[in-house]
Amino acid sequence: MTKISNDVRHEIERGMIILLLIDAQLKPVPLYILMGMMEGQGWALDDVEALDFHLTYLSDYGLVERKNPREGKLQLDIQTVRAMGKAVDLRDGRITPIPGVRFPAVEL
C-alpha cells in the first residue's frame, strides 16, 4: 500500500472505532471487546499497539475517554474506552470534521 492509502485506512479505522463506541450507547467497552468488534466489521487491527495509537489520537481530540485501573500498563482485559458526546456530534455533522477521522459507509 502507498502512504496515502495507509493514511486513509487509518482514518477509516478511527471512524469505525467511534461508530462502534457510539453503538455501545457511550458506555465503557473493554479493549479486547472493541478489538473483536472491529474484526467483526472487517477492520481487524494488526495489534494492540495499533488500537492504542488510534485511541490516543481520538482521546487527544476529546472524542473518547479511556480508563485504566492500572496506569502504565496496556492491558486488554481491564482497560476500557467509551465515546464522548463530541464523538456523536462529529458523526452527526454538528461540529467541524477532524482531518484524521473518516466514517466508513456501513450500517452497524
N, CA, C and O atoms as CSV, one atom per row, in Angstrom:
chain,resi,resn,atom,element,x,y,z
A,1,MET,N,N,0.834,-1.189,0.000
A,1,MET,CA,C,0.000,0.000,0.000
A,1,MET,C,C,0.876,1.249,0.000
A,1,MET,O,O,1.989,1.261,0.527
A,2,THR,N,N,0.343,2.271,-0.596
A,2,THR,CA,C,1.059,3.537,-0.579
A,2,THR,C,C,0.762,4.275,0.718
A,2,THR,O,O,-0.152,3.907,1.456
A,3,LYS,N,N,1.535,5.314,0.989
A,3,LYS,CA,C,1.333,6.099,2.205
A,3,LYS,C,C,-0.070,6.691,2.242
A,3,LYS,O,O,-0.714,6.703,3.291
A,4,ILE,N,N,-0.538,7.174,1.115
A,4,ILE,CA,C,-1.870,7.793,1.087
A,4,ILE,C,C,-2.933,6.758,1.443
A,4,ILE,O,O,-3.827,7.053,2.236
A,5,SER,N,N,-2.861,5.573,0.886
A,5,SER,CA,C,-3.885,4.583,1.193
A,5,SER,C,C,-3.787,4.121,2.648
A,5,SER,O,O,-4.809,3.809,3.259
A,6,ASN,N,N,-2.577,4.072,3.215
A,6,ASN,CA,C,-2.437,3.756,4.636
A,6,ASN,C,C,-3.067,4.852,5.495
A,6,ASN,O,O,-3.736,4.556,6.486
A,7,ASP,N,N,-2.859,6.103,5.123
A,7,ASP,CA,C,-3.450,7.206,5.858
A,7,ASP,C,C,-4.976,7.124,5.826
A,7,ASP,O,O,-5.633,7.308,6.850
A,8,VAL,N,N,-5.529,6.851,4.664
A,8,VAL,CA,C,-6.980,6.739,4.525
A,8,VAL,C,C,-7.496,5.562,5.352
A,8,VAL,O,O,-8.523,5.673,6.020
A,9,ARG,N,N,-6.793,4.450,5.308
A,9,ARG,CA,C,-7.202,3.280,6.101
A,9,ARG,C,C,-7.226,3.632,7.591
A,9,ARG,O,O,-8.167,3.266,8.295
A,10,HIS,N,N,-6.211,4.331,8.074
A,10,HIS,CA,C,-6.169,4.715,9.483
A,10,HIS,C,C,-7.314,5.662,9.839
A,10,HIS,O,O,-7.898,5.555,10.917
A,11,GLU,N,N,-7.632,6.583,8.937
A,11,GLU,CA,C,-8.756,7.493,9.172
A,11,GLU,C,C,-10.063,6.720,9.286
A,11,GLU,O,O,-10.890,7.016,10.149
A,12,ILE,N,N,-10.248,5.729,8.416
A,12,ILE,CA,C,-11.465,4.915,8.443
A,12,ILE,C,C,-11.491,4.034,9.686
A,12,ILE,O,O,-12.554,3.841,10.278
A,13,GLU,N,N,-10.348,3.496,10.091
A,13,GLU,CA,C,-10.297,2.704,11.323
A,13,GLU,C,C,-10.732,3.548,12.519
A,13,GLU,O,O,-11.473,3.073,13.380
A,14,ARG,N,N,-10.274,4.793,12.573
A,14,ARG,CA,C,-10.674,5.676,13.668
A,14,ARG,C,C,-12.176,5.958,13.620
A,14,ARG,O,O,-12.846,5.986,14.651
A,15,GLY,N,N,-12.690,6.166,12.412
A,15,GLY,CA,C,-14.131,6.380,12.264
A,15,GLY,C,C,-14.927,5.163,12.709
A,15,GLY,O,O,-15.966,5.297,13.355
A,16,MET,N,N,-14.439,3.975,12.364
A,16,MET,CA,C,-15.132,2.748,12.764
A,16,MET,C,C,-15.103,2.584,14.283
A,16,MET,O,O,-16.096,2.166,14.879
A,17,ILE,N,N,-13.983,2.909,14.906
A,17,ILE,CA,C,-13.893,2.850,16.372
A,17,ILE,C,C,-14.967,3.741,16.982
A,17,ILE,O,O,-15.675,3.324,17.898
A,18,ILE,N,N,-15.087,4.950,16.484
A,18,ILE,CA,C,-16.088,5.878,17.011
A,18,ILE,C,C,-17.496,5.320,16.814
A,18,ILE,O,O,-18.306,5.341,17.741
A,19,LEU,N,N,-17.792,4.823,15.615
A,19,LEU,CA,C,-19.128,4.286,15.351
A,19,LEU,C,C,-19.467,3.135,16.291
A,19,LEU,O,O,-20.579,3.057,16.812
A,20,LEU,N,N,-18.505,2.244,16.504
A,20,LEU,CA,C,-18.742,1.101,17.385
A,20,LEU,C,C,-18.965,1.539,18.826
A,20,LEU,O,O,-19.818,0.987,19.522
A,21,LEU,N,N,-18.201,2.530,19.275
A,21,LEU,CA,C,-18.358,3.001,20.640
A,21,LEU,C,C,-19.665,3.766,20.817
A,21,LEU,O,O,-20.278,3.693,21.882
A,22,ILE,N,N,-20.095,4.487,19.809
A,22,ILE,CA,C,-21.403,5.154,19.873
A,22,ILE,C,C,-22.502,4.092,19.908
A,22,ILE,O,O,-23.474,4.221,20.653
A,23,ASP,N,N,-22.344,3.044,19.101
A,23,ASP,CA,C,-23.323,1.956,19.067
A,23,ASP,C,C,-23.433,1.268,20.430
A,23,ASP,O,O,-24.460,0.667,20.744
A,24,ALA,N,N,-22.378,1.357,21.233
A,24,ALA,CA,C,-22.391,0.795,22.591
A,24,ALA,C,C,-23.053,1.758,23.579
A,24,ALA,O,O,-22.920,1.588,24.791
A,25,GLN,N,N,-23.757,2.755,23.077
A,25,GLN,CA,C,-24.518,3.699,23.901
A,25,GLN,C,C,-23.631,4.557,24.808
A,25,GLN,O,O,-24.057,4.952,25.893
A,26,LEU,N,N,-22.411,4.843,24.374
A,26,LEU,CA,C,-21.452,5.662,25.113
A,26,LEU,C,C,-21.017,5.022,26.433
A,26,LEU,O,O,-20.469,5.699,27.303
A,27,LYS,N,N,-21.257,3.733,26.579
A,27,LYS,CA,C,-20.845,3.010,27.787
A,27,LYS,C,C,-19.428,2.476,27.608
A,27,LYS,O,O,-18.994,2.251,26.478
A,28,PRO,N,N,-18.695,2.269,28.713
A,28,PRO,CA,C,-17.334,1.737,28.619
A,28,PRO,C,C,-17.309,0.338,27.995
A,28,PRO,O,O,-18.133,-0.521,28.312
A,29,VAL,N,N,-16.346,0.139,27.105
A,29,VAL,CA,C,-16.162,-1.139,26.421
A,29,VAL,C,C,-14.720,-1.589,26.670
A,29,VAL,O,O,-13.788,-0.826,26.418
A,30,PRO,N,N,-14.522,-2.824,27.164
A,30,PRO,CA,C,-13.150,-3.325,27.325
A,30,PRO,C,C,-12.433,-3.363,25.967
A,30,PRO,O,O,-13.052,-3.614,24.932
A,31,LEU,N,N,-11.132,-3.113,25.991
A,31,LEU,CA,C,-10.371,-3.065,24.740
A,31,LEU,C,C,-10.448,-4.362,23.950
A,31,LEU,O,O,-10.530,-4.333,22.722
A,32,TYR,N,N,-10.423,-5.510,24.644
A,32,TYR,CA,C,-10.467,-6.770,23.904
A,32,TYR,C,C,-11.808,-6.938,23.190
A,32,TYR,O,O,-11.869,-7.538,22.117
A,33,ILE,N,N,-12.881,-6.411,23.782
A,33,ILE,CA,C,-14.191,-6.459,23.122
A,33,ILE,C,C,-14.182,-5.541,21.901
A,33,ILE,O,O,-14.686,-5.910,20.840
A,34,LEU,N,N,-13.615,-4.353,22.049
A,34,LEU,CA,C,-13.536,-3.413,20.926
A,34,LEU,C,C,-12.735,-4.017,19.778
A,34,LEU,O,O,-13.123,-3.878,18.618
A,35,MET,N,N,-11.626,-4.682,20.082
A,35,MET,CA,C,-10.840,-5.318,19.010
A,35,MET,C,C,-11.673,-6.378,18.294
A,35,MET,O,O,-11.605,-6.497,17.070
A,36,GLY,N,N,-12.459,-7.150,19.051
A,36,GLY,CA,C,-13.337,-8.149,18.446
A,36,GLY,C,C,-14.432,-7.517,17.608
A,36,GLY,O,O,-14.794,-8.042,16.555
A,37,MET,N,N,-14.963,-6.390,18.069
A,37,MET,CA,C,-15.982,-5.672,17.310
A,37,MET,C,C,-15.405,-5.161,15.993
A,37,MET,O,O,-16.054,-5.241,14.950
A,38,MET,N,N,-14.190,-4.639,16.047
A,38,MET,CA,C,-13.526,-4.165,14.824
A,38,MET,C,C,-13.350,-5.316,13.841
A,38,MET,O,O,-13.640,-5.177,12.652
A,39,GLU,N,N,-12.876,-6.441,14.338
A,39,GLU,CA,C,-12.671,-7.605,13.479
A,39,GLU,C,C,-13.994,-8.065,12.877
A,39,GLU,O,O,-14.056,-8.429,11.702
A,40,GLY,N,N,-15.043,-8.047,13.682
A,40,GLY,CA,C,-16.361,-8.452,13.205
A,40,GLY,C,C,-16.894,-7.577,12.086
A,40,GLY,O,O,-17.708,-8.025,11.278
A,41,GLN,N,N,-16.443,-6.337,12.034
A,41,GLN,CA,C,-16.848,-5.417,10.963
A,41,GLN,C,C,-15.876,-5.438,9.781
A,41,GLN,O,O,-16.031,-4.670,8.831
A,42,GLY,N,N,-14.873,-6.321,9.843
A,42,GLY,CA,C,-13.911,-6.424,8.749
A,42,GLY,C,C,-12.755,-5.443,8.847
A,42,GLY,O,O,-12.051,-5.215,7.863
A,43,TRP,N,N,-12.551,-4.862,10.018
A,43,TRP,CA,C,-11.490,-3.883,10.214
A,43,TRP,C,C,-10.542,-4.334,11.308
A,43,TRP,O,O,-10.234,-3.567,12.220
A,44,ALA,N,N,-10.083,-5.555,11.228
A,44,ALA,CA,C,-9.156,-6.091,12.226
A,44,ALA,C,C,-7.877,-5.255,12.245
A,44,ALA,O,O,-7.301,-4.951,11.200
A,45,LEU,N,N,-7.450,-4.893,13.445
A,45,LEU,CA,C,-6.210,-4.135,13.603
A,45,LEU,C,C,-5.049,-5.102,13.743
A,45,LEU,O,O,-5.224,-6.233,14.195
A,46,ASP,N,N,-3.861,-4.653,13.354
A,46,ASP,CA,C,-2.679,-5.512,13.371
A,46,ASP,C,C,-2.331,-5.995,14.771
A,46,ASP,O,O,-1.960,-7.154,14.957
A,47,ASP,N,N,-2.449,-5.110,15.758
A,47,ASP,CA,C,-2.077,-5.473,17.128
A,47,ASP,C,C,-2.637,-4.443,18.092
A,47,ASP,O,O,-3.227,-3.444,17.681
A,48,VAL,N,N,-2.448,-4.694,19.362
A,48,VAL,CA,C,-2.971,-3.793,20.388
A,48,VAL,C,C,-2.302,-2.425,20.328
A,48,VAL,O,O,-2.914,-1.427,20.710
A,49,GLU,N,N,-1.071,-2.358,19.862
A,49,GLU,CA,C,-0.393,-1.065,19.743
A,49,GLU,C,C,-1.076,-0.185,18.696
A,49,GLU,O,O,-1.134,1.034,18.858
A,50,ALA,N,N,-1.593,-0.790,17.626
A,50,ALA,CA,C,-2.323,-0.023,16.607
A,50,ALA,C,C,-3.597,0.564,17.216
A,50,ALA,O,O,-3.930,1.724,16.973
A,51,LEU,N,N,-4.305,-0.240,18.007
A,51,LEU,CA,C,-5.502,0.250,18.681
A,51,LEU,C,C,-5.132,1.367,19.664
A,51,LEU,O,O,-5.813,2.390,19.728
A,52,ASP,N,N,-4.074,1.170,20.415
A,52,ASP,CA,C,-3.612,2.179,21.370
A,52,ASP,C,C,-3.310,3.495,20.670
A,52,ASP,O,O,-3.666,4.561,21.171
A,53,PHE,N,N,-2.659,3.429,19.519
A,53,PHE,CA,C,-2.340,4.634,18.746
A,53,PHE,C,C,-3.620,5.381,18.363
A,53,PHE,O,O,-3.723,6.592,18.561
A,54,HIS,N,N,-4.596,4.649,17.812
A,54,HIS,CA,C,-5.852,5.281,17.393
A,54,HIS,C,C,-6.601,5.878,18.584
A,54,HIS,O,O,-7.139,6.981,18.490
A,55,LEU,N,N,-6.636,5.157,19.695
A,55,LEU,CA,C,-7.354,5.658,20.870
A,55,LEU,C,C,-6.664,6.882,21.466
A,55,LEU,O,O,-7.334,7.792,21.953
A,56,THR,N,N,-5.348,6.912,21.433
A,56,THR,CA,C,-4.625,8.090,21.899
A,56,THR,C,C,-4.968,9.287,21.026
A,56,THR,O,O,-5.217,10.382,21.532
A,57,TYR,N,N,-4.982,9.079,19.711
A,57,TYR,CA,C,-5.333,10.141,18.769
A,57,TYR,C,C,-6.741,10.663,19.053
A,57,TYR,O,O,-6.950,11.871,19.162
A,58,LEU,N,N,-7.698,9.751,19.171
A,58,LEU,CA,C,-9.087,10.141,19.400
A,58,LEU,C,C,-9.267,10.806,20.765
A,58,LEU,O,O,-10.069,11.729,20.912
A,59,SER,N,N,-8.535,10.344,21.735
A,59,SER,CA,C,-8.583,10.928,23.069
A,59,SER,C,C,-8.051,12.358,23.060
A,59,SER,O,O,-8.601,13.229,23.734
A,60,ASP,N,N,-7.003,12.599,22.315
A,60,ASP,CA,C,-6.433,13.946,22.216
A,60,ASP,C,C,-7.445,14.953,21.666
A,60,ASP,O,O,-7.363,16.142,21.977
A,61,TYR,N,N,-8.389,14.493,20.860
A,61,TYR,CA,C,-9.439,15.354,20.311
A,61,TYR,C,C,-10.688,15.365,21.191
A,61,TYR,O,O,-11.669,16.027,20.853
A,62,GLY,N,N,-10.670,14.649,22.305
A,62,GLY,CA,C,-11.818,14.628,23.201
A,62,GLY,C,C,-12.972,13.790,22.707
A,62,GLY,O,O,-14.110,13.983,23.136
A,63,LEU,N,N,-12.693,12.853,21.804
A,63,LEU,CA,C,-13.749,12.023,21.232
A,63,LEU,C,C,-13.997,10.747,22.021
A,63,LEU,O,O,-15.104,10.208,22.002
A,64,VAL,N,N,-12.971,10.260,22.716
A,64,VAL,CA,C,-13.106,9.060,23.533
A,64,VAL,C,C,-12.462,9.292,24.890
A,64,VAL,O,O,-11.601,10.157,25.056
A,65,GLU,N,N,-12.901,8.504,25.843
A,65,GLU,CA,C,-12.331,8.542,27.186
A,65,GLU,C,C,-11.845,7.141,27.523
A,65,GLU,O,O,-12.565,6.157,27.353
A,66,ARG,N,N,-10.623,7.072,28.000
A,66,ARG,CA,C,-10.034,5.785,28.370
A,66,ARG,C,C,-9.917,5.694,29.879
A,66,ARG,O,O,-9.641,6.679,30.563
A,67,LYS,N,N,-10.134,4.496,30.378
A,67,LYS,CA,C,-9.960,4.240,31.816
A,67,LYS,C,C,-9.079,3.011,31.962
A,67,LYS,O,O,-9.299,1.983,31.322
A,68,ASN,N,N,-8.088,3.142,32.812
A,68,ASN,CA,C,-7.185,2.029,33.074
A,68,ASN,C,C,-6.904,1.995,34.571
A,68,ASN,O,O,-6.203,2.862,35.092
A,69,PRO,N,N,-7.450,0.995,35.266
A,69,PRO,CA,C,-7.226,0.939,36.708
A,69,PRO,C,C,-5.759,0.746,37.092
A,69,PRO,O,O,-5.369,1.044,38.221
A,70,ARG,N,N,-4.964,0.259,36.176
A,70,ARG,CA,C,-3.529,0.072,36.443
A,70,ARG,C,C,-2.736,0.895,35.443
A,70,ARG,O,O,-2.258,0.385,34.429
A,71,GLU,N,N,-2.609,2.166,35.747
A,71,GLU,CA,C,-1.909,3.086,34.846
A,71,GLU,C,C,-0.530,2.562,34.467
A,71,GLU,O,O,0.153,1.918,35.263
A,72,GLY,N,N,-0.146,2.854,33.241
A,72,GLY,CA,C,1.172,2.470,32.768
A,72,GLY,C,C,1.203,1.122,32.090
A,72,GLY,O,O,2.216,0.756,31.493
A,73,LYS,N,N,0.107,0.366,32.167
A,73,LYS,CA,C,0.067,-0.945,31.518
A,73,LYS,C,C,-1.093,-0.960,30.537
A,73,LYS,O,O,-2.214,-0.584,30.877
A,74,LEU,N,N,-0.817,-1.390,29.341
A,74,LEU,CA,C,-1.848,-1.528,28.323
A,74,LEU,C,C,-2.355,-2.964,28.416
A,74,LEU,O,O,-1.753,-3.885,27.864
A,75,GLN,N,N,-3.445,-3.136,29.105
A,75,GLN,CA,C,-3.981,-4.475,29.312
A,75,GLN,C,C,-5.367,-4.570,28.695
A,75,GLN,O,O,-6.288,-3.849,29.078
A,76,LEU,N,N,-5.494,-5.470,27.736
A,76,LEU,CA,C,-6.753,-5.615,27.020
A,76,LEU,C,C,-7.901,-6.004,27.931
A,76,LEU,O,O,-9.041,-5.607,27.689
A,77,ASP,N,N,-7.623,-6.777,28.976
A,77,ASP,CA,C,-8.712,-7.306,29.784
A,77,ASP,C,C,-9.264,-6.322,30.804
A,77,ASP,O,O,-10.370,-6.537,31.301
A,78,ILE,N,N,-8.544,-5.247,31.142
A,78,ILE,CA,C,-9.053,-4.337,32.163
A,78,ILE,C,C,-9.262,-2.908,31.675
A,78,ILE,O,O,-10.069,-2.182,32.255
A,79,GLN,N,N,-8.571,-2.490,30.643
A,79,GLN,CA,C,-8.725,-1.115,30.175
A,79,GLN,C,C,-10.019,-0.990,29.381
A,79,GLN,O,O,-10.365,-1.872,28.594
A,80,THR,N,N,-10.734,0.124,29.598
A,80,THR,CA,C,-11.970,0.372,28.862
A,80,THR,C,C,-11.880,1.705,28.131
A,80,THR,O,O,-11.046,2.556,28.441
A,81,VAL,N,N,-12.761,1.856,27.156
A,81,VAL,CA,C,-12.847,3.092,26.388
A,81,VAL,C,C,-14.323,3.333,26.084
A,81,VAL,O,O,-15.098,2.396,25.895
A,82,ARG,N,N,-14.691,4.610,26.044
A,82,ARG,CA,C,-16.064,4.941,25.669
A,82,ARG,C,C,-16.056,6.194,24.806
A,82,ARG,O,O,-15.162,7.032,24.913
A,83,ALA,N,N,-17.061,6.308,23.953
A,83,ALA,CA,C,-17.211,7.508,23.136
A,83,ALA,C,C,-17.772,8.626,23.997
A,83,ALA,O,O,-18.538,8.381,24.929
A,84,MET,N,N,-17.395,9.829,23.685
A,84,MET,CA,C,-17.898,11.016,24.370
A,84,MET,C,C,-18.971,11.671,23.499
A,84,MET,O,O,-19.121,11.332,22.325
A,85,GLY,N,N,-19.704,12.601,24.079
A,85,GLY,CA,C,-20.743,13.302,23.327
A,85,GLY,C,C,-20.205,13.991,22.086
A,85,GLY,O,O,-20.906,14.091,21.079
A,86,LYS,N,N,-18.976,14.465,22.146
A,86,LYS,CA,C,-18.352,15.129,20.994
A,86,LYS,C,C,-18.234,14.173,19.802
A,86,LYS,O,O,-18.307,14.599,18.649
A,87,ALA,N,N,-18.052,12.883,20.087
A,87,ALA,CA,C,-17.978,11.889,19.008
A,87,ALA,C,C,-19.319,11.780,18.289
A,87,ALA,O,O,-19.363,11.642,17.067
A,88,VAL,N,N,-20.413,11.842,19.048
A,88,VAL,CA,C,-21.753,11.809,18.443
A,88,VAL,C,C,-21.942,13.051,17.576
A,88,VAL,O,O,-22.454,12.960,16.460
A,89,ASP,N,N,-21.533,14.198,18.085
A,89,ASP,CA,C,-21.650,15.439,17.319
A,89,ASP,C,C,-20.838,15.370,16.030
A,89,ASP,O,O,-21.287,15.841,14.986
A,90,LEU,N,N,-19.645,14.786,16.101
A,90,LEU,CA,C,-18.812,14.633,14.901
A,90,LEU,C,C,-19.506,13.730,13.889
A,90,LEU,O,O,-19.592,14.060,12.707
A,91,ARG,N,N,-19.999,12.593,14.359
A,91,ARG,CA,C,-20.695,11.667,13.456
A,91,ARG,C,C,-21.906,12.324,12.810
A,91,ARG,O,O,-22.175,12.114,11.627
A,92,ASP,N,N,-22.634,13.119,13.584
A,92,ASP,CA,C,-23.861,13.734,13.084
A,92,ASP,C,C,-23.626,15.032,12.311
A,92,ASP,O,O,-24.574,15.657,11.836
A,93,GLY,N,N,-22.348,15.437,12.185
A,93,GLY,CA,C,-22.020,16.626,11.401
A,93,GLY,C,C,-22.295,17.944,12.102
A,93,GLY,O,O,-22.404,18.978,11.444
A,94,ARG,N,N,-22.412,17.930,13.427
A,94,ARG,CA,C,-22.696,19.152,14.178
A,94,ARG,C,C,-21.435,19.927,14.558
A,94,ARG,O,O,-21.522,21.067,15.015
A,95,ILE,N,N,-20.267,19.314,14.371
A,95,ILE,CA,C,-19.015,20.022,14.620
A,95,ILE,C,C,-18.128,19.894,13.382
A,95,ILE,O,O,-18.366,19.062,12.506
A,96,THR,N,N,-17.116,20.726,13.337
A,96,THR,CA,C,-16.187,20.724,12.209
A,96,THR,C,C,-15.500,19.359,12.099
A,96,THR,O,O,-15.026,18.828,13.103
A,97,PRO,N,N,-15.442,18.786,10.891
A,97,PRO,CA,C,-14.766,17.498,10.722
A,97,PRO,C,C,-13.321,17.541,11.209
A,97,PRO,O,O,-12.651,18.571,11.136
A,98,ILE,N,N,-12.867,16.415,11.699
A,98,ILE,CA,C,-11.481,16.257,12.139
A,98,ILE,C,C,-10.736,15.547,11.011
A,98,ILE,O,O,-11.156,14.474,10.579
A,99,PRO,N,N,-9.632,16.131,10.523
A,99,PRO,CA,C,-8.953,15.585,9.348
A,99,PRO,C,C,-8.540,14.117,9.464
A,99,PRO,O,O,-8.489,13.422,8.448
A,100,GLY,N,N,-8.249,13.632,10.647
A,100,GLY,CA,C,-7.768,12.258,10.801
A,100,GLY,C,C,-8.847,11.238,11.063
A,100,GLY,O,O,-8.547,10.102,11.431
A,101,VAL,N,N,-10.114,11.620,10.879
A,101,VAL,CA,C,-11.224,10.700,11.119
A,101,VAL,C,C,-12.136,10.708,9.901
A,101,VAL,O,O,-12.576,11.764,9.445
A,102,ARG,N,N,-12.411,9.519,9.384
A,102,ARG,CA,C,-13.302,9.369,8.232
A,102,ARG,C,C,-14.264,8.236,8.545
A,102,ARG,O,O,-13.838,7.134,8.890
A,103,PHE,N,N,-15.542,8.498,8.427
A,103,PHE,CA,C,-16.522,7.463,8.733
A,103,PHE,C,C,-16.763,6.573,7.524
A,103,PHE,O,O,-17.014,7.064,6.424
A,104,PRO,N,N,-16.687,5.257,7.732
A,104,PRO,CA,C,-16.952,4.334,6.634
A,104,PRO,C,C,-18.435,4.305,6.314
A,104,PRO,O,O,-19.271,4.598,7.169
A,105,ALA,N,N,-18.748,3.956,5.099
A,105,ALA,CA,C,-20.155,3.863,4.676
A,105,ALA,C,C,-20.679,2.475,5.025
A,105,ALA,O,O,-20.756,1.594,4.169
A,106,VAL,N,N,-21.038,2.295,6.299
A,106,VAL,CA,C,-21.547,0.999,6.766
A,106,VAL,C,C,-22.709,1.250,7.714
A,106,VAL,O,O,-22.868,2.337,8.271
A,107,GLU,N,N,-23.512,0.211,7.877
A,107,GLU,CA,C,-24.557,0.239,8.895
A,107,GLU,C,C,-24.185,-0.784,9.935
A,107,GLU,O,O,-23.815,-1.910,9.603
A,108,LEU,N,N,-24.281,-0.399,11.195
A,108,LEU,CA,C,-23.951,-1.317,12.280
A,108,LEU,C,C,-25.193,-2.026,12.747
A,108,LEU,O,O,-25.127,-2.848,13.661
